[in-house]
Amino acid sequence: MKKIFDGKKYDTETAERVFFSSHICNACNELPEREQRNEFYKKKNGEIFSVHYQKIVETEEIHKDSVDWCFDTDVKYMAECCMDGDEYEAIFGPVEE
């Protein structure tokens, strides 16, 4: 997937995926069943971005309305929600106590 944001290109094909998590979400028995995916990437220049989306489990098709990109300070907030402390510090560096 590619996204242009604030004059910069973010491309999941050329960036290194540094973290991934997923879970099946089926709120209110919604069909088709969907997998919520959270992926964090590091660009060659060291910048981190993330992509959050739902995939239809049966077909592996990405649910287009569910794709959400995060950049800059938002990506750190999302990382805090998705990662434990060791995973976070491995990507963003040490954090003060």
C-alpha positions as CSV (number, residue, x, y, z in Angstrom):
1,M,0.0,0.0,0.0
2,K,1.1,3.5,-0.7
3,K,0.1,6.9,0.7
4,I,1.2,10.4,0.0
5,F,1.0,12.6,3.1
6,D,2.3,16.1,3.6
7,G,4.4,15.8,0.5
8,K,6.1,12.5,1.6
9,K,5.6,9.0,0.3
10,Y,4.8,6.1,2.6
11,D,5.1,2.7,1.0
12,T,4.6,-0.6,2.8
13,E,6.4,-2.4,0.0
14,T,9.7,-0.6,0.4
15,A,9.7,0.1,4.2
16,E,10.7,-2.5,6.8
17,R,7.8,-4.0,8.8
18,V,9.0,-3.7,12.4
19,F,5.8,-4.7,14.3
20,F,2.6,-6.6,13.5
21,S,-0.4,-7.6,15.6
22,S,-3.8,-8.8,14.7
23,H,-7.0,-10.2,16.1
24,I,-10.4,-11.3,14.8
25,C,-13.1,-8.7,15.4
26,N,-16.7,-9.8,15.0
27,A,-18.7,-7.1,16.8
28,C,-22.4,-7.9,17.0
29,N,-21.7,-11.1,14.9
30,E,-21.0,-8.9,11.9
31,L,-20.4,-10.9,8.8
32,P,-18.2,-11.4,7.0
33,E,-15.7,-12.1,9.8
34,R,-12.9,-9.5,9.8
35,E,-9.3,-9.5,11.1
36,Q,-8.1,-6.2,12.6
37,R,-4.4,-5.7,11.6
38,N,-1.9,-3.2,13.0
39,E,1.4,-2.9,11.2
40,F,4.3,-0.5,11.9
41,Y,7.0,0.2,9.3
42,K,10.3,2.0,9.3
43,K,11.3,3.9,6.2
44,K,14.9,3.9,5.0
45,N,15.4,7.4,6.6
46,G,14.3,6.0,10.0
47,E,10.9,7.5,10.0
48,I,8.2,5.2,11.5
49,F,4.6,5.0,10.2
50,S,1.7,2.7,10.8
51,V,-1.2,1.2,8.9
52,H,-4.3,-0.2,10.6
53,Y,-7.0,-2.0,8.6
54,Q,-9.4,-4.8,8.5
55,K,-9.2,-7.8,6.3
56,I,-12.1,-10.1,5.3
57,V,-11.0,-13.4,6.8
58,E,-12.6,-15.6,4.2
59,T,-11.3,-13.8,1.1
60,E,-8.2,-12.1,2.5
61,E,-9.5,-8.9,0.9
62,I,-8.7,-5.6,2.6
63,H,-11.8,-3.7,3.7
64,K,-11.0,-0.4,1.9
65,D,-13.1,1.8,4.3
66,S,-11.1,0.5,7.3
67,V,-7.6,1.7,6.3
68,D,-6.1,4.2,8.7
69,W,-2.6,5.6,8.4
70,C,-0.7,7.2,11.3
71,F,2.4,9.5,11.1
72,D,4.5,11.6,13.5
73,T,3.2,11.8,17.1
74,D,0.1,9.8,16.3
75,V,2.2,6.7,15.4
76,K,3.7,6.7,18.9
77,Y,0.2,7.0,20.5
78,M,-0.9,4.0,18.4
79,A,2.3,2.1,19.4
80,E,1.5,2.6,23.0
81,C,-1.9,1.0,22.5
82,C,-0.6,-2.0,20.5
83,M,2.8,-2.8,22.0
84,D,4.2,-3.8,25.3
85,G,7.1,-1.7,26.8
86,D,9.9,-3.9,25.4
87,E,8.4,-3.8,21.9
88,Y,7.9,-0.1,22.0
89,E,11.5,0.6,23.2
90,A,13.0,-1.7,20.6
91,I,11.5,0.5,17.9
92,F,11.5,4.0,19.4
93,G,14.3,3.8,21.9
94,P,14.4,4.0,25.7
95,V,11.7,5.9,27.5
96,E,12.2,7.7,30.9
97,E,10.5,6.2,34.0
